[in-house]
Amino acid sequence: MNKRSNPRRKEAGGLSYRIPELWNCWGYDGPTAAVGRECTVEPRRYFAAVLDWINGQSQLPNRIRGKSLSQIQHRKIQRAQRGGDWIKTSIAYGMLIRAATAWDHDGDNQLGARPFHDMGSFCKTILLLPHIKRLGADALYLLPVCKASTAYRKGELGCPYATQAFLQLDPSQDDDTLGPLVGDINAQFHLLVDCAHRLGIRVLIDFAPRTVARDHVWVLDHPEWFYWIDHRFDKRFAAPYIDGVKYQNPSPETLGDIYNTPAVNRHLKKFRFDPSKTHPEKWRRFVAEEKSRPRPDVIKRIAKTFGVTTTPGHTDVINDPQPAWSDVTYLRLYADHPTESAKFLRDPKNQPPYTHFDVAKSSIFQGKKPHRTLWNKLANIIPFYQKFGIDGARIDMAHALPRELEARILKKPRERDPDFCFIAEDLGTDNHAKAKETGYNLMIGPSWWMEPRAHEGRLHEMVEKIAPLKIPVFASAESPDTPRAATRQGKRKYARQMAVINCLLPNSVPMINSGAEIYERQPHNLGLDAKPKDQFALPKSDPYYGKLAFFDKAIQHWTNQGADEMCDTIAAATGIRERYIKALIDPKARIKPVIKGHAKSILALGYRLNSTGAALLVIANLDYKRSLRTELSGLGTLRTPCELLMHLAPKPPTITMKRSTITAKLAPGECAVIHLKGTSTKRTRSD
C-alpha cells in the first residue's frame, strides 16, 4: 500500500475516536469503550481490523482491482436476460457518502474540527459495509462522487450534483484520518469498491450528464458548450412564467403559443453570446492568465471582465414552481437552436443561445449541429469510473438527453462490461417499455410518492401498476429528495411496515435510503413531494435542525432509540426476500387474494411457490390507529399448518384458516408474512 502523511494533522492516540455502536456490528474484539450508544476505538487499528474481517468473509481471488463483480465471478448472462439484470434480485442501499458516514468523532459538537476527519469519506464507507451487509443489501448505490463546485453554493457545502470536474473524485471524501493507511483519494475509492465486492456487494454511481456546475472545468477551453446571460440578470434569473398554461411538459403543438408571449420575449433578451465569440483576443489572453495562475471563483472574474456569466439552470416543465437552480447550468449540446423552436424566434441568427423549457428537453427538441466533442467526453465518463470496478450507474435527467447521446452513454460501458447495470431516472411507470428498449434494467418508479399515500389506496394502485412492467422499479417509502418515511402518516409504524412490504412487492427492487433503517427524520433534500415545514423535522434543540445534507454539514442520527430493532426487521425481511426470490420475480407466480372487509386498508400479496401449491402470503394493516379484521380468499384450498415467518406487532396476529378462507385480525400497522404449506395446485379466477 502507498502511505501518506499529513504533517498538519495531529495524531490522536488511544481510544479517542467515537463511532456509532451500530457500525460495530461485526464482532470487533480489539480495545473499545462504550459511550452511550457510541463506542470509542483507535481509528487506524479499527480500520485495519475491518479490512481483515472483510478479507476473511471473501472467497474472491486476491487480484480483483478494476473489475466489476460480474467480471470477477465470470458471470454468464442467461439467454432470457440482458446485461445488468442482476439488479432484479438485488437489495440496494443508497447513500450520500458525505452525510451517511459523517460523525462527530471527538465529541466536540462540531463537524470538521481536528483532529479527525468528521465528514463522510470513502474510507469510512468501508467501516459501514458490515452494517450494510447485516441489512442484507447487495448493491451500494452512491450519489455523485465527482468533484463538486462551491461556486454559487447553497448552504455550507454546496450540492453534490453541481459537478465541477467529471473525471476527479470529490476531494472532500479524501479521509486524512484513515486515508494515509491506503493512499490518495483514487486508492481510497478503489479500496471501497474492492471491499464491497469481497462482501458480494456491487457498487453503482449516480451520473448527471445534462447539467454541471456553472464553473465547470470545461468553461475556459469550451465556452461554446455553455449558455450565457448578462451577469446583471444572474440573481433574478428564472424560467419565464406563462400565463394561462398549467404545469405541463412542452410539446411541439403548443410551442408557437408559448414563444409568442411577452414573458418569453423578455426571457430571450437576457442571453448573450459566449465571450470567446464577442471578445476573441481578450478571451484568449484571459484563459492563458487563468491557466498560468489557477484560482477559485473563475466565473466571477469572467463576469467582471466580460459582463456575462453562465446561466442558472431551471426545470424543463412549464410553470414548475421550483426556483432556478442557481448552482448548476445546462450543457449546450448543439451549436444551433432546436429546429422546432427556431422558426418561432424573431431573429434566429442574432439570438444568442438560450435555455428554455424546450431547449432543456433535448430528447424532443434537437438541433442539427451536435457538439460532437462534448458528446464524446460525456460518453467516456462512465468508462473512466469503470477502472475502479463499478458495476452500474443511474443516469440523471436521461429523459432530457438526445436519444443518440443517451444510446452512446449506455453503449460504451457495456462494451467493457456486458453485465453493466443502468438505472433510469423515470419517476413514473408509463415509459417502462421504452426504458427497456433503450437499455435500462430498472426505473426509479413512483413508490416515493404512492407509498406515503397507502392509507388513500395508492399502494394497492401501485402494486397493480408495477406488476406488469417490462422492467422493475425501486421500492422505497422515501428517497434522497423526499421527506423521511418516519415523518409520514403512521410515523415509525409506517416506516417499519413499508421496510418489510418493499422487500416483498412484485417486480421491484427494495432500496434502503440510508438513514431509513434508523428512523432518521431529517431529509437530505426536498425536491419531491415536500412542503417547507419538512425541512424542520428535528427538534429545535438538535444541532442539525433545519440542515439539508445536500447543502449543509449534516449527520444521520445513528444513535436513535429503536434503530437496532429496525435494522433487525429489515434484515429479517431481506432474508425472506432472498429465500423466496424466484417467486417474487416470476410474474406467473403472483396470486391476487380477494379481500373481504376493509379492502382499502388491508394489503394482501400472494405468490405461488411450486407445483405442490405452497404459497407466500403478505398481509398488512395500513391503518396505523385501529386493529382490523379481514377475510382473504382466492388462494385455493387451504390446509394447515402454516408458518408465520415474521410479524411486527408485539403479539402475533390472530390468523385462522377454514376451507378456502383465511381470517386475520391485525394490529395497527401490522405486517404478517406467512408460508402457506398446503394450498392446492388448482388455479382460481383470481389467479
N, C-alpha and C positions, 0 to 999 in steps of 0.2 A: 504493500500500500504506500501511496505517496503521502507524506506527512507535511503539515503546515504548522506554522506557529504565528500567533498574533501578539506581538510584544505589548500592544496596548491593553490586552485583556488580562486581568489579574486572575490568577488561579484561585479557585475556591475549594479547598480540601475538605475532607471529612464528609459526613452525612448532611450536606447543606443544600442539596438540590431536591426541591419538592416536586412530586408528580402526583396526579390523582391516583388513588388506590385502584380505580377501575383499570388503569393502564397495566398495573402489575397483576395480571390475571393468569400468568403462565407458570408460576411456581418459582420465582426468583429466590434463591437460597443464600444470597450474599447479605452483607450487613445492611440493615434498614431500620428505620424508626418510624413509628406511627405518629401522625399529627392530624387528629380528627379523621376525615375521610381522605387525607393525603398520606403519603409516606415519603420519607427523605432517603436519598441514596447518594452515593458518589457517582456523578454523572457518567464519567468515561467508563468506570468499571461496570455500571449497569448497562450501558450501551453495548459494551463488548459481550456481556452475558446474554443480552437479547440476540445479538448476532450468532452466538454459539447455539442458543436454543433454536433459532430458525434453521441453522445448518443441520441441527440434529433431527428436525422434522422432515428434512428433504431427502429424497432419493434421486434427485436430478444430478447429472454429471457436474464436475467442477467448472467446466468451461461453458457458460451459458450467456455471457455478456453479449448484448447487442442482438439477441434473438427473442422473438415472441415465444410465448409458452407453446403455441401450436408448432412452431419450428423446432423448439427444443424436444418436444414429445413426438415429433414426426406425425402429427395428427393427420389422418386422411379424411378428406371431405367426402361424405357419403353422397351417393348418386342423387338422392332426393333433396339434398341440402345445397346451400350455396355457402361460399366462404364467409365466415363470421357468424354463422348461425349457432355457434356455441352459446351465444348470448341468450338463446331461448330457454336454456336450462339453468341460467345463472341467477345469482342474487347479487345485486350491485350495492356498493357503499359509496355514496357521493360525498365529496368534501372540498371545501376551500381550505387549502393547507394552512395558510397563514392564521386562520381563526381556529380551525379544528384542533391544532396541536399547540396553540398559544397557551401559556400558563405563567403565572407569577411564581417562578421557581424559587426565588429567595424570600417570598412572603413580605415584600416591602410595599405592597398595594400599588405597584406601578408595573406597566409593561414596557420593556425596552431598557430599563436601567441595568447597569452592570451589577454583578459580574457575569450574569448568564444571558444567553440568547432566549428571550422570553417569547418572541413571536414564533409562529409556526414555521417549520422548516422541513426539508426533505428527510433529514436525519431523524427528527422527532416523529415523522410519519412512520418510520421504521419501528419506533417504540410503540406505535399504536397498532401495528399489524397483528400482534397476538390478540388484541381486543377485537379487531375486525374479523379475524379467523374464528374467534369464540362465537360471534354472532351468526356465523355460517355464511358470510359473504365470500364470493369467489371472483368478484370483479370490482376493482377500485377505480371509480370514475372521478378524475381530478379536474376541478375547474381550472381556468387558464394558469399555466406555469411559465408563460413567456414573460419577458421583461416588460413591466408596466410603467407607464409615464406618471409623473407627478405634476405635469403642467395642467392647469385648469382643473386640478383635482377637486373632488368633492370630499369633504370630511378630512380626517387626519392623514389618511394614507392614499386615497385615490382608488379608483375601481380597477380590478384585475383585468377587465375587458378592454381597458384603454391601452392597447398593446403598442409599445414604443419600438420594440425590435422582436420580430418573429423568431429569429434564429439565436436568441440569447435567453437563457433561463433567468427568472427574476432574481436579482441579487439579494432581495430581502429574505429569501429562503436559503441563503448560504449560512449555515449554522456555525458560528465561531466558538461555540462550546464543544460540540461533538464533531464538527467537520474536520478539525485537524487530525482526527484518527483515520480519516478517509481520503481526503484530498480536496481539490477545488469543487466548485458547485456542480460541474458536469459529472465528476466522480460520485458526488453525493446522490444525484438523481439516478445515475447508473446503478448504484448500490440499492436504492429504494426499489427500482424495478426488479433487480435480481432477487432481492429478499422476498418481494411479493410473489414472484414466480416460484421460489422454493417452497412457499406455503400453498401453492396451487391457486394463487390469486392473479388474475390478469389485470392489466393496467390500461385504462383509456384516458385520453385527454380531451379537453374542450378546445376547439379551434374556431376562431371568429374571423373569416376572411373578408367579410363585407365592410367592416369598419375597423379603424385603427385610431391610435392616439393622434391628436392634432399636431403633435411634434414628432411624428414617426420618423425614424432614421432615413427614410426614403425622400423626405421632403426637400433636402438640399440637392440631391442628384436628379430627382424626378419631380419637380413641382407640377408638371403637367398631369401627374397621377392624382392630383388633389383638386378640390373645389375651393375657390377663394371669394371672400367678401371684403368690402371696405371695413377696416377694423373698427370704425365708429359704430357699426351695427352689431358688434360682437355680443355685448351684454344683453341686448334686447332681441337678439335673433330668435325666431321661432318659425315653425311651419305656418303658412297662411291659413286663417280660418275662413271656410267657405260658407256663407250664409245660405240657409235653406237646404243644406246637404246633411244627411245623417252620417253617423260613424260608418264608414264603408271602405272597401278596397277600391283603388282607382281601376277603371276599365276603359278600353278604347271607345266605348259607346258614349261615355259621359265626359270624355277628355275635353272636347271643344267647349262645353258649357263651363267647365272649371277654369280653363285658361282665359275665358272671356269675362273675368271678374276683376274689379279694382284691386282686391286683396292680392291676387296672383301677380298683377302688373307691378304693384308696389314691391312685392317679394323679389321679382326678377331684377329690379333696379339695384338691389343691394350687392349683386355679384360683380366680380372683376376678373379680368384675365390674369393668368399667373404671372408673377414678377419677372420670370425669365423671358417672357414674351414682350412685356411692356418696357422693361429696362434690361436688355440682354447683357450689355457690358458691365453695368453696375452689379447685376446679379452674379456674373462670373467672378468679379472681384470679391463680392460678399461671401460667396461659397468658399473661395480659396482662403480667405481670412478665417472663416469659421472652422475649416478643416485643419488649419495650422495651429489653431488655439481653441480646441473644443471646450465649450462652456454650456451650462444649463440655460434654459429659457431662450433657446434659439428662436422660437416662434414669436416671442415678444420683441426681439431685435428685428425680426422681419417686419413686424407691424410698425415699429418705429422708423425703419429705414425706407420701407416701400408703401406704407399705409394700407396694407392688406393683411389678412390672416386667414388661416384655413377655416372652413365653415363648420360650425357646430352641427352635429347630427340630429336627426329627428325621425320619428316613426314614419313608416310607409303607408299608414292608414289615414284616410281623410278625416279631419276633425277628431283625431285621437286626443284625449285630454292630457296625455303625457307631455311634460315640458320638454324643451330641446335638451339633447344630450351634450352638455357643454364641454365634456372632456374627450369626446371622440368625433371623428369625421368620416364621411363616406369616401372610399377609394373611387376614383373616376375610372371606370372600367373601359370606357370608349372615348375616342378622340373627338367624336361628333355627338350632336344631340340625338336623343332617341327618335327614330324615324317617325313613329306615330305622333310624337309631340311637336316635332319641328314645324309641321305645317300650321300649327296654331300660334307660333311665335311671330311677332310683328316684323322682326328683322333678324332672322336666324344667324346670318353671317356676323353681325355685330353684337349678338347676345353672348356674353361670357358664359362659360359652362356653369350650370346651376344645379342645385338639388331641389327636388320637389317630390311629391308622393309617387309619381310615375317614374321619375328618374331613379329613385331609391329601389323600386321594384323592377330591377333589370331582368328578372326572369321573364317578364312580359314585354317591357318597353326597352328595346335594344337599339343601339346604333349600328352603323355599318363598318366602323373602323375600330376594332378592338385594340386596346393597348397590349399587344401580344407579349412583350417583355414582362409586363406586370403579371399577366396571366401565368406565364411560365414560373415566375417567382412564387406565386400563390400555390401553384400545383406542386411545387417542390418543398413546401414547408413540412407537411406530414412525413414525407420520406426522410427529412432531416431528423425528426424525432424517432423514427424507426431505428436509428442507430443505437438508441437507448434500449430498444427491445419492446416498445409499447405494442399493445395488442389491438387497439381500436381508437376511434375518435368520434366525438359528436361535432357536427358541422352547424355552427351558429348562423342563423339567418340564411340557411341554404335556400329557403323559398324565394329569396330576393336575388339569387345569382343567375346569370345566364346559364341555360341548360348545358351549353358546350363547356363552359368553365367548370360547372359543378361535376360534369362527367369526367373531366380531366383530373379534378381533385380526388375523385373516388377511384379512378383507374390506376394511378401511379402507385399508391401503397399496395394494392393487390398484385401488382407486377412483382413486387419484392416479397410479399407475404400473402398468398392466395386466401388465407383464413383470417384476414384483417376484417374487423367489425366496424360498421358505420351506423351511427345513430342520427336520425333526422330530428330537427327541432320542432317539427309539426306538433302543435298543441291540441289538435282535434283528431278526428278519425276519417274524415271524408277522403283524404288523399292517400289512403293506405295502399291501394293498388299501384298508383303512380310511384310512391316511395319505394315499393318493392322492385318495380321495373327499373327505377333509376339506379338501384344497387344498395339500398339501405336494408339493414337487418332488424331495426327496431325504431319506433317513434316515441317521442315523449308522451304523447297522448293527453287525455283530458282528466286523469284521475285527480290532479291537484285542485281542480275546480269542482268536479262532481262528487267526490267523496266527502268533502265538508258539508255537502247538502244531502247526505244519506238520509237524514230524517225527513226530507222532502220527496224521497223516492228516486233521487238521482243515481244512487248506487245501483239499484235494480236496472235502471235505464242504461247505465254504463256497462254492466255485465252483458246485456244484450247487444250493445254496440261493438264491444271489443271481441266477443267470442268468434265472429266470422271473419275478422280482418285477415288480410294476406300476410301481415307481419305483426308481431306483438307490440304492446305498448308498455311503458313503465307503469308500475302500480305503486303509488305513494300518496299518502294523505297530505304531504307538503312538498315543496320544492325550495331551492335556494332563493326564489323570487316571491314566495308567498308567506303569509302568516304561518306560525308553527301549529302543528296538529294539537298540541297540548293547550292551545288557547281557543280552540274552536268549541262549538256546542258539544257538551259532553266532557270537555277538558281531558283529563288523564284517562278516563274510561274510554273515551273515543279514540285517543291516540293508541292505547294498548290494543283495543279491539281491531282497529284498522291495521296494525302491525301484523296481526295474525291473518286477517282476511286477505291482505295483499300478497301473502305467500301462497294463497290457495285459489286465486282467481283464474279463470280460463284465459289462455292466450296473452299472458302478461309476464313481466319480469319485475319482481319486487325491487324497489330502490329505497334503501335506508338513507335518508338525508341526514348527514352527520349531525348529531345532537338529538335526533328523534328518539334514540334509544335511551336518552337520559331525561326525557321530558323537558327538553330545552324550550323556553318560551320566547326568547328574543330572536327575531328573524335575521337572516343575512341581508336581505334586500326586500323591497316591497313593490316590485314592478308588476305583480299579478294579483288580482283578487284581494286587494288590500285597501284599507282606509288609513288616514293619517294617524289615528289613535293606535294602530297596530305597532307603530314604532316604539311605543312605550309600554311594552308587555311586562317589564320587570318592575319591582318595587322601586320607588324613588331613592331609597337608601342604597340600592345596588350601584357600584361604581361604573357599571356598563349600561345603566339606564339610558335608553334613547339611542344607543350606539348601534350602527348597522355595520356588520363585518365587511360588506362590500366597499366600505369607505373609511371605517374607523378602526382603531385598535380595539379588539374585542376578543373575548374568550367564549368557550362553551362551558356551561356550569356542570362540570364533571362530578362534582360532589353533591349533586341534587339528591334529596331523600327519595328513595324508591327506585333509583336508577338501576341497582342490581337486579331487582325484580323484573324491570322492563327488559333488561338485557337477557335474562333467563327466558322470558316469554318469547322474545324474538328468536333466540337460539332453538327453543323447542319448536317453534313454527317453521323455521327454515329446515330443521331436521325432518319434520313431517313432509315438507315440500320435496326434499331430496329423496325420501323413501317412496313417494308416490308420483314422482316427476313424469313418468311415462304416460300416466293417465291425464295429468294436468295439461300436458301439451298436445294431447290427442283429441281433436275435435269430435271424433266419433265416440269417445268415451263419456262425453258430457251427458248428464241426466238433468232434466228440469223438474224438480219436485213441485208438486201442486200444493200451494199454501192455503189453508183454510183457517181464518182467524188472524186479524192484524197483518194482512198481507203487505201493507205498506211499510210496516215497522219490522217485519221479520225477513231476513235474507236467508235463503237456503240454496246451497250449491251442492251438486252431486256429480260423482264420477264413477263410472263402471270400471272395475279394476281388472277383471279377467273373465274368462268364459264360464266360470263357476257361478257368476252372479254377485260376487263380493263387490262392495261399493264403498266409496269415501263420501261422507256427508258432512257438510259445514252448515251449522245453524247459528244465526246471530240475531240478537235483540238490539235493534238500532234506536230504541228508546232508552235514554240514559237516566230516567227517573222512575219508570214503572216496570214491574215484573209483568211478563206477558205469557199467555198460554196459547199455543198454536197446534194445528194438526198438519201433518205432511203426508201426502200420498203420491202415487206415480213412481214409486221406487221398486215395484214388483212385489212378489210375495215374500214377506219377511219371516225370518226365523231367528230365534235367539241362539247363542248370545251375540252381543255386540261389544266392541272395545271402545271405551271413551279415551281418546288419545290425549286430549287436553281440554281444559276449560279455564275461564278467567275469574269467575266469582269465588268467594271463599268456600262455598259449598257446591258440590257437583250439581248440575241441573237435574231436574226430575224428568226422566225420559222413559216412556213405556211404548211397547210395540204390540199391536194386535192386528192380525191378518196383514192387510196391506197399508196400514196407517201407523205413523209414529206420532205420538202426542208428547209435546215438550213444554215444560214450564221453565222460562229463562229469566234470570235476574237482570236488572238494568245493565245494559252494556255487555251482557254475556256473549261469549262466542264459544261454542262447543264443536269439537272436531271428533267425528265418530267413524270407526271402521265397522261397517255392516258386513258380517261374515256369511249371511245366509239369504241374500236376495236370489230370486230365480233368474234364469237367463232369458226368460221371455220378455220381449220388449213391449212397452205400452205406448199409447198415443203420445204421452207426454215426453217420450224419449226423442 
